[in-house]
Amino acid sequence: MLLHIDEVVCGVGRTGTWFGYQHYGIKPDFVTMAKGVASGYAAIACMVTTEEVFGMFKDDAADPMNYFRDISTFGGCTAGPAAALENMRIIEDENLLENCAAMGERMTANLTALMEKHAVIGDVRGKGLFQGIELVKDRETKEPVD
Ligand SMILES: Cc1ncc(COP(=O)(O)O)c(C=O)c1O
C-alpha cells in the first residue's frame, strides 16, 4: 500500500519541521504541497515521490526520456520554482523552522491560557504555528457551537 501525505496546509515549515508528517515517524510515498512552497508569493504546487514509485511509470529504465509527464499550459514556467528556491533559502538562512517551533510553543501556551477565561474553547490543538481552537457548547460533551 502506498501512503500519500497532503502537506498543502501543514508543509514547508508551518509546524516547525519541513513537513508535518516528520512529527510522526512515518515515511510517505507521495507528498503533495502548495501554499508554503513559495510562502504564497508565487503560484506553485508540486508532488514529490520516491525513486521507486517514479520508476513504476517507466517502460524502459535505460531511456532517460521515458518517464511520466504531467503536461500543462504553463508547465515549465520558471517563476514559481525560482520563488520557491529563494523561499527555502530564506527559511534555512533565517532559521525559520526553529523560530516556528519556538513561536508555536508560545502560541500553544497563550491559546491554552484562554481556556481558563472562555468556556466556549473546548480544546486547543496543533504543532508549531499550525493551531486550531475547537469551539464547543459544552467542554465535557464536546458538543460544537452552532
Ligand atoms: C489540505 C489541502 N489540500 C489540498 C488543497 C488544494 O490545494 P490546491 O488548490 O493547490 O490544489 C487545499 C486547499 O486549500 C488544502 O487545504
PDBQT file of the ligand as one rigid body, heavy atoms in Angstrom, charges set to zero:
ROOT
HETATM    1  C1  LIG A 201      -5.179  20.367   2.836  1.00  0.00    +0.000 C 
HETATM    2  C2  LIG A 201      -5.376  20.850   1.421  1.00  0.00    +0.000 A 
HETATM    3  N1  LIG A 201      -5.101  20.023   0.403  1.00  0.00    +0.000 NA
HETATM    4  C3  LIG A 201      -5.263  20.413  -0.873  1.00  0.00    +0.000 A 
HETATM    5  C4  LIG A 201      -5.729  21.671  -1.183  1.00  0.00    +0.000 A 
HETATM    6  C5  LIG A 201      -5.868  22.041  -2.607  1.00  0.00    +0.000 C 
HETATM    7  O1  LIG A 201      -4.763  22.761  -2.981  1.00  0.00    +0.000 OA
HETATM    8  P1  LIG A 201      -4.634  23.366  -4.465  1.00  0.00    +0.000 P 
HETATM    9  O2  LIG A 201      -5.668  24.442  -4.546  1.00  0.00    +0.000 OA
HETATM   10  O3  LIG A 201      -3.238  23.889  -4.509  1.00  0.00    +0.000 OA
HETATM   11  O4  LIG A 201      -4.902  22.264  -5.425  1.00  0.00    +0.000 OA
HETATM   12  C6  LIG A 201      -6.021  22.561  -0.175  1.00  0.00    +0.000 A 
HETATM   13  C7  LIG A 201      -6.510  23.909  -0.495  1.00  0.00    +0.000 C 
HETATM   14  O5  LIG A 201      -6.763  24.736   0.356  1.00  0.00    +0.000 OA
HETATM   15  C8  LIG A 201      -5.853  22.144   1.168  1.00  0.00    +0.000 A 
HETATM   16  O6  LIG A 201      -6.133  22.984   2.180  1.00  0.00    +0.000 OA
ENDROOT
TORSDOF 0
